[in-house]
């Protein structure tokens, strides 16, 4: 019987074990905390410096785009006492499983980035006429 959890292809527990081994969760939590602090600080400091309103939005979008990049770097590299090293795959894992895992991870990252792009577009960052006034009719109650 095989001792490694990752050796079983298609097992969701293997993926979670690999995330834990590569410490991706810790990086995600740290990135989220730091991004939240930077967002909060920029929402106070940037208007006080009389910078344009879009600078806070730029900071938030920049941090959102940086999240998948940080996750990929956390997956590939490991920071330890010897410095930054590339994380090695487990020894018992066949090459075909590694290729399948890389394709699956790439698909997940692409789906997350596509979802983020869609959300940003729907919020108005990608619309051509976002700053133009809308023509509307106000319906007011008649005085009786």
PyMOL commands that set and color helices and strands:
alter all, ss='L'
color gray80, all
select helices_A, chain A and resi 12-21+24-48+54-76+95-122
alter helices_A, ss='H'
color red, helices_A
select strands_A, chain A and resi 77-80+83-86
alter strands_A, ss='S'
color yellow, strands_A
deselect
rebuild
show_as cartoon
